[in-house]
Amino acid sequence: MGRSCGYRPGNSGARVVGIVLMVVGALMFLIFVPRWVWTSALGICLISVGFLLWRFGG
């Protein structure tokens, strides 16, 4: 394949951590959105950081 198809061999650990952060952030956002605003904001931040690690990590 190569870089033209979007595949980048590299640090798969960062991609796994990114996916885990996105899942944890989504769960926090869904569970705590009606109760506390700060935990919802933390969930959104975790999703954002997880996405950045997943997309650009490695």
RACOR-V512119 format. One record per residue. N is the residue number from 1. RES is the residue in one letter. PHI is phi in degrees with one decimal (NA if undefined). D_FIRST is the distance of its C-alpha to the first C-alpha in Angstrom with 2 decimals. Layout:
{{N/RES/PHI/D_FIRST} {N/RES/PHI/D_FIRST}}
This chain:
{{1/M/NA/0.00} {2/G/126.4/3.76} {3/R/-74.9/7.02} {4/S/-69.8/7.44} {5/C/-93.1/6.38} {6/G/91.6/8.65} {7/Y/-83.8/7.20} {8/R/-127.7/9.48} {9/P/-67.2/10.56} {10/G/175.6/14.28} {11/N/-77.7/17.53} {12/S/-75.6/17.23} {13/G/-64.2/21.03} {14/A/-66.6/21.28} {15/R/-67.6/19.18} {16/V/-65.9/21.54} {17/V/-61.9/24.55} {18/G/-62.0/23.51} {19/I/-65.0/23.32} {20/V/-62.5/26.66} {21/L/-63.1/28.25} {22/M/-65.0/27.29} {23/V/-66.9/28.79} {24/V/-63.0/31.89} {25/G/-63.4/32.37} {26/A/-65.8/32.17} {27/L/-64.5/34.67} {28/M/-62.3/36.97} {29/F/-64.3/36.86} {30/L/-71.6/37.70} {31/I/-78.3/40.40} {32/F/-101.9/42.15} {33/V/-61.2/41.94} {34/P/-76.2/45.43} {35/R/-99.3/47.02} {36/W/-125.5/46.00} {37/V/-71.9/44.36} {38/W/-68.3/43.29} {39/T/-73.2/41.29} {40/S/-66.6/39.55} {41/A/-64.3/38.74} {42/L/-63.6/37.45} {43/G/-61.9/35.20} {44/I/-65.8/33.79} {45/C/-64.3/33.25} {46/L/-63.6/31.44} {47/I/-62.6/29.13} {48/S/-64.9/28.45} {49/V/-65.1/27.87} {50/G/-61.4/25.68} {51/F/-65.6/23.49} {52/L/-63.5/23.29} {53/L/-65.1/22.39} {54/W/-65.8/19.75} {55/R/-79.8/18.19} {56/F/-112.2/18.75} {57/G/-71.2/19.45} {58/G/107.1/17.76}}
